[in-house]
Amino acid sequence: MNVYLDHNATAPLRPAAREAMVAAMDLVGNASSVHGHGRAARQLLEAARRDVAALVGAPAAQVIFTSGATEANNLALAAAGGGPVAVSAVEHESIIGAGQDFVVLAVDGDGVVDGDAMERTLATAAPALVSVMAANNETGVVQPIGELAARAKATGALFHSDMVQVAGKRDILDTAGIDLISLSAHKIGGPAGIGALINLGDVDLTPVLRGGGQERGRRAGTENLVGIAGFAAAARAAMLGRDDFARLAQLRDRFEDDILAAIPDIYIAGQGRPRLVNTACLALPGVTASTLVMSLDLAGFSVSAGAACSSGKVERSHVLAAMAAPAWAAAGAVRISLGWNTVAADLDGLVEACVRLYKRAA
Ligand code: PMP
């Protein structure tokens, strides 16, 4: 079996999440029922809310469970009430594809939103809501989210941040000025199909899914208790596993140092800026992303082309385009992303496999 180096696409299920899900499958109660079975389900639901809230240091009551971060992002954008929304140029497809007209916040060559430029854009566009992700899924580049939130709030806009990639990979210590946060279970070792919107600012949300009164009327539909139990267990494990940040940073940095030494004209996105410890986004001169992904697959490594997350197709990355990366780098970028079960030996042979391809292309 290949070594799995695609944690930013989805992380392998953590054993604790699997156990919690199997146990939750035996609960028959609907959390809205008042009988004993229902109360047991409610208890699990509310305990899970506390575990997920702890990921971002929020009160449990502010957690709204959703079917994933795509729904959480859609629910957040709906808070603009149809008014103008400003989003960074490097947002995930679940934001930029949500069917709204956006004012786009430009990024610099490393993919970071410039606070001064943002302020100028907000002054003319006067958006009701600003959405900037905390870290990018393709490059791992981290935004100065506290500063951006404060400056956006000063204009009277709501501030939303997609924190899907940050959770479990970096401490989320300061959420001042942030009204809404999106999270997804499957990026931290929980199951796919469950996520949350954290309503830190007690925003008056317009439900996207209407019907029953679940999640205090903000998200109708019987709660996915099995998924929620897996999400909570993964959140607990991720919080306990924070010692891992330094270990992963070391593995990623050693890999980048080695490949840079062997291929000096390699492109590494955002290398000089604060980045997630687990992510390397790189391109080799003369090697297309699809060739690199397929060749590494044959060499025993599962990695992704930057933007292949949803479609399975290798398309030019809008993230690297927004960063004005050289055309060859945008066409060749692949993402290597480590995670909770990655060990040093997993990376053995990866640099050599890249060097072979690079030499063949030269
Ligand atoms: N935002 C980001 C940054 C992501 O990486 C992803 C997953 N690709 C999502 C949102 C969507 O999350 P989900 O799969 O839970 O809908």
Residues whose N, C-alpha, C, O or C-beta is under 5 A from the ligand:
A	BS01	PMP	N8 A9 G68 A69 T70 E71 H92 S94 A135 N137 D162 V164 Q165 S184 I194 G195 C309
